Amino acid sequence: MLTDDAKKHTTEDRLSAFFSENGHQQGFLISNGKKIRSGCYEFPVALMDSARRSVHRRFSHITVIRTGKDEWAVDTLP
């Protein structure tokens, strides 16, 4: 589930391409998050892609916000 703001910065095709396997093994490592403010948490993410025998890592973060009583949504993507 994405927030409206996150939807403005990406397309469905881009998300699908990001999470699809393009012949390479992909991995995602999400570490312990930290509270940014009430109802908002940020989690560091390591994105891994193996091509041939090497592994390429890219570091980013995901922000999750509370959108309702028991509902959360991703506000920023890597």
ZADO-1210 file (C-alpha; in nm, 4 decimals, padded with zeros to 6 digits):
<atoms>
<atom x="00.0000" y="00.0000" z="00.0000" code="MET" pos="1"/>
<atom x="00.1460" y="00.3358" z="-00.1068" code="LEU" pos="2"/>
<atom x="00.0512" y="00.6833" z="00.0073" code="THR" pos="3"/>
<atom x="-00.0785" y="00.9303" z="-00.2512" code="ASP" pos="4"/>
<atom x="00.2532" y="01.1163" z="-00.2334" code="ASP" pos="5"/>
<atom x="00.4503" y="00.7975" z="-00.3064" code="ALA" pos="6"/>
<atom x="00.2198" y="00.7210" z="-00.6005" code="LYS" pos="7"/>
<atom x="00.3013" y="01.0625" z="-00.7495" code="LYS" pos="8"/>
<atom x="00.6714" y="00.9724" z="-00.7641" code="HIS" pos="9"/>
<atom x="00.6464" y="00.6333" z="-00.9343" code="THR" pos="10"/>
<atom x="00.4399" y="00.4369" z="-01.1841" code="THR" pos="11"/>
<atom x="00.2939" y="00.0887" z="-01.1653" code="GLU" pos="12"/>
<atom x="00.5261" y="-00.0216" z="-01.4494" code="ASP" pos="13"/>
<atom x="00.8310" y="00.1120" z="-01.2661" code="ARG" pos="14"/>
<atom x="00.7340" y="-00.0716" z="-00.9466" code="LEU" pos="15"/>
<atom x="00.6710" y="-00.3919" z="-01.1377" code="SER" pos="16"/>
<atom x="01.0089" y="-00.3671" z="-01.3128" code="ALA" pos="17"/>
<atom x="01.1844" y="-00.2924" z="-00.9820" code="PHE" pos="18"/>
<atom x="01.0505" y="-00.6043" z="-00.8104" code="PHE" pos="19"/>
<atom x="01.0639" y="-00.8391" z="-01.1088" code="SER" pos="20"/>
<atom x="01.3554" y="-01.0709" z="-01.1615" code="GLU" pos="21"/>
<atom x="01.5529" y="-00.9664" z="-01.4661" code="ASN" pos="22"/>
<atom x="01.7694" y="-01.2759" z="-01.4813" code="GLY" pos="23"/>
<atom x="01.9662" y="-01.1752" z="-01.1727" code="HIS" pos="24"/>
<atom x="01.9151" y="-01.2863" z="-00.8168" code="GLN" pos="25"/>
<atom x="01.7826" y="-00.9999" z="-00.6078" code="GLN" pos="26"/>
<atom x="01.7739" y="-00.9530" z="-00.2363" code="GLY" pos="27"/>
<atom x="01.6486" y="-00.6930" z="00.0045" code="PHE" pos="28"/>
<atom x="01.7714" y="-00.6435" z="00.3591" code="LEU" pos="29"/>
<atom x="01.5620" y="-00.4185" z="00.5798" code="ILE" pos="30"/>
<atom x="01.7224" y="-00.3208" z="00.9096" code="SER" pos="31"/>
<atom x="01.5775" y="-00.1874" z="01.2348" code="ASN" pos="32"/>
<atom x="01.3976" y="00.1388" z="01.1800" code="GLY" pos="33"/>
<atom x="01.3859" y="00.4581" z="01.3760" code="LYS" pos="34"/>
<atom x="01.0983" y="00.6814" z="01.4711" code="LYS" pos="35"/>
<atom x="01.1078" y="01.0059" z="01.2740" code="ILE" pos="36"/>
<atom x="00.7977" y="01.1563" z="01.4366" code="ARG" pos="37"/>
<atom x="00.4670" y="01.0300" z="01.5703" code="SER" pos="38"/>
<atom x="00.3255" y="00.7807" z="01.3194" code="GLY" pos="39"/>
<atom x="00.6318" y="00.7907" z="01.0909" code="CYS" pos="40"/>
<atom x="00.9225" y="00.5427" z="01.0807" code="TYR" pos="41"/>
<atom x="01.2229" y="00.5118" z="00.8511" code="GLU" pos="42"/>
<atom x="01.3937" y="00.1799" z="00.7740" code="PHE" pos="43"/>
<atom x="01.7375" y="00.1463" z="00.6120" code="PRO" pos="44"/>
<atom x="01.7366" y="-00.0886" z="00.3138" code="VAL" pos="45"/>
<atom x="02.0195" y="-00.2652" z="00.1315" code="ALA" pos="46"/>
<atom x="01.9241" y="-00.3704" z="-00.2217" code="LEU" pos="47"/>
<atom x="02.1374" y="-00.6517" z="-00.3631" code="MET" pos="48"/>
<atom x="02.1659" y="-00.7675" z="-00.7225" code="ASP" pos="49"/>
<atom x="02.3997" y="-01.0441" z="-00.8324" code="SER" pos="50"/>
<atom x="02.5267" y="-01.0403" z="-01.1859" code="ALA" pos="51"/>
<atom x="02.7646" y="-01.3190" z="-01.2785" code="ARG" pos="52"/>
<atom x="02.9780" y="-01.3782" z="-00.9699" code="ARG" pos="53"/>
<atom x="02.9689" y="-01.0364" z="-00.8080" code="SER" pos="54"/>
<atom x="02.7104" y="-00.8787" z="-00.5836" code="VAL" pos="55"/>
<atom x="02.6183" y="-00.5146" z="-00.6229" code="HIS" pos="56"/>
<atom x="02.4709" y="-00.3349" z="-00.3230" code="ARG" pos="57"/>
<atom x="02.2748" y="-00.0134" z="-00.3156" code="ARG" pos="58"/>
<atom x="02.1709" y="00.1514" z="00.0088" code="PHE" pos="59"/>
<atom x="01.8519" y="00.3482" z="00.0544" code="SER" pos="60"/>
<atom x="01.5549" y="00.3743" z="00.2924" code="HIS" pos="61"/>
<atom x="01.1806" y="00.3200" z="00.3133" code="ILE" pos="62"/>
<atom x="00.9512" y="00.5519" z="00.5076" code="THR" pos="63"/>
<atom x="00.6279" y="00.4127" z="00.6520" code="VAL" pos="64"/>
<atom x="00.3495" y="00.6302" z="00.7935" code="ILE" pos="65"/>
<atom x="00.0315" y="00.5612" z="00.9880" code="ARG" pos="66"/>
<atom x="-00.2743" y="00.6228" z="00.7717" code="THR" pos="67"/>
<atom x="-00.5440" y="00.5016" z="01.0107" code="GLY" pos="68"/>
<atom x="-00.5968" y="00.3331" z="01.3464" code="LYS" pos="69"/>
<atom x="-00.4310" y="00.0057" z="01.2437" code="ASP" pos="70"/>
<atom x="-00.3220" y="00.0973" z="00.8904" code="GLU" pos="71"/>
<atom x="00.0228" y="00.1824" z="00.7602" code="TRP" pos="72"/>
<atom x="00.1446" y="00.2799" z="00.4137" code="ALA" pos="73"/>
<atom x="00.4807" y="00.3212" z="00.2411" code="VAL" pos="74"/>
<atom x="00.5514" y="00.6914" z="00.1855" code="ASP" pos="75"/>
<atom x="00.8952" y="00.6692" z="00.0203" code="THR" pos="76"/>
<atom x="01.0536" y="00.3882" z="-00.1784" code="LEU" pos="77"/>
<atom x="01.4197" y="00.3095" z="-00.2447" code="PRO" pos="78"/>
</atoms>
